[in-house]
Amino acid sequence: MAHCMGFITALSLLLALAPLCFSSKTVRGGYLYPQFYDHSCPKAQEIVKKVVAKAVAKEPRMGASLLRLHFHDCFVKGCDASILLDSSGTILSEKRSNPNRNSARGFEVIDEIKAALEKECPHTVSCADIMALAARDSTVLTGGPVWEVPLGRRDSRGASLSGSNNNIPAPNNTFQTILTKFKLQGLDIVDLAALSGSHTIGNARCTSFRQRLYNQSGNGQPDSTLDPSYAAQLRTRCPRSGGDQTLFFLDYVSPIKFDNSYFKNLLAYKGLLNSDQVLVTKNAVTRELVKKYAKNQGLFFQQFAKSMIKMGNISPLTGSSGEIRKICRRVNH
């Protein structure tokens, strides 16, 4: 009887975890599942991981860049690799949008992965799935959590420059605007707090936070929610004018390690971007989540993995929709 009960408990646990492990209902219908390429391209995940590992070893910053690429793709027309398309014919590239221009990077790494996969199993693995896998691998390689990536996305035949300009949260957006942009994608306030934690790695340009140092509210004063000594330190390399492209670590404590120090920084008023610091200063729910994640890295990792799966499920093209691009930068002809 005890053996039988043990089996039932194990079975019910397995069924409870099934959506996370085996298939994933997407935000706009359709199913994705981790075993999608098990027969058509069994080495797919191994190939992606190998190329990403090589790129991150060469340049640690690349982990954050690949993670961000997936985020900036999913928030525009869903996770369909539209961000990878260059301008051509009727396509106006999303690479030219304000959030991506002089900023989005990692395209060459995606190209290298795609070339290796086309060699191994031609016309099989989508660019959209490559991006989802590369984001997960980048997280793991920099010390973050691991999760099974639901797969089966297909690639778009178009891009949306206006969507890229309007849908992606900006560093100077108000808390409410950022939350609204998340909700429009089917994501909630918990996802917002957890996914913001990806700023535990990577860099931001001086132009993204300059107003906090000199003129936050139009009164010629720095942001009062920014630690004064940290602000003084930032001013030495981010002057009132010039140096727009100078890079700064988003998490000055452990800039290339995926951990929870980002949340600890926020509690010390040392968040780099306004969009980071508002999680503590403008909303009670996110403030409590920041405190929890600062105290418990395991809890943050657990929620980050859940929220990444949820984000990766935004409006994918499945079945016969879209296509499997041969080259990620252009549609098939």
Stockholm file with secondary structure:
# STOCKHOLM 1.0

chainA/1-333         MAHCMGFITALSLLLALAPLCFSSKTVRGGYLYPQFYDHSCPKAQEIVKKVVAKAVAKEPRMGASLLRLHFHDCFVKGCDASILLDSSGTILSEKRSNPNRNSARGFEVIDEIKAALEKECPHTVSCADIMALAARDSTVLTGGPVWEVPLGRRDSRGASLSGSNNNIPAPNNTFQTILTKFKLQGLDIVDLAALSGSHTIGNARCTSFRQRLYNQSGNGQPDSTLDPSYAAQLRTRCPRSGGDQTLFFLDYVSPIKFDNSYFKNLLAYKGLLNSDQVLVTKNAVTRELVKKYAKNQGLFFQQFAKSMIKMGNISPLTGSSGEIRKICRRVNH
#=GR chainA/1-333 SS CHHHHHHHHHHHHHHHHHHHHTCEECTTSCEEBTTTTTTTCTTHHHHHHHHHHHHHHHCTHHHHHHHHHHHHHHTTTSSSSGGGCCCBTTBCCGGGSTTTTTTCCCHHHHHHHHHHHHHHSTTTSCHHHHHHHHHHHHHHHTTCCCCCCCBCCBBCSCCCHHHHHHHSCCTTCCHHHHHHHHHTTTCCHHHHHHHHGGGGSCEEEGGGTHHHHHCTTSSSCCCTTSCHHHHHHHHTTSCSSSCTTCEEESSSSSTTSCSSHHHHHHHTTCCSSHHHHHHHHSCHHHHHHHHHHHHCHHHHHHHHHHHHHHHHTSSCBCTTSSBCCSBTTBCCC
#=GC SS_cons         CHHHHHHHHHHHHHHHHHHHHTCEECTTSCEEBTTTTTTTCTTHHHHHHHHHHHHHHHCTHHHHHHHHHHHHHHTTTSSSSGGGCCCBTTBCCGGGSTTTTTTCCCHHHHHHHHHHHHHHSTTTSCHHHHHHHHHHHHHHHTTCCCCCCCBCCBBCSCCCHHHHHHHSCCTTCCHHHHHHHHHTTTCCHHHHHHHHGGGGSCEEEGGGTHHHHHCTTSSSCCCTTSCHHHHHHHHTTSCSSSCTTCEEESSSSSTTSCSSHHHHHHHTTCCSSHHHHHHHHSCHHHHHHHHHHHHCHHHHHHHHHHHHHHHHTSSCBCTTSSBCCSBTTBCCC
//
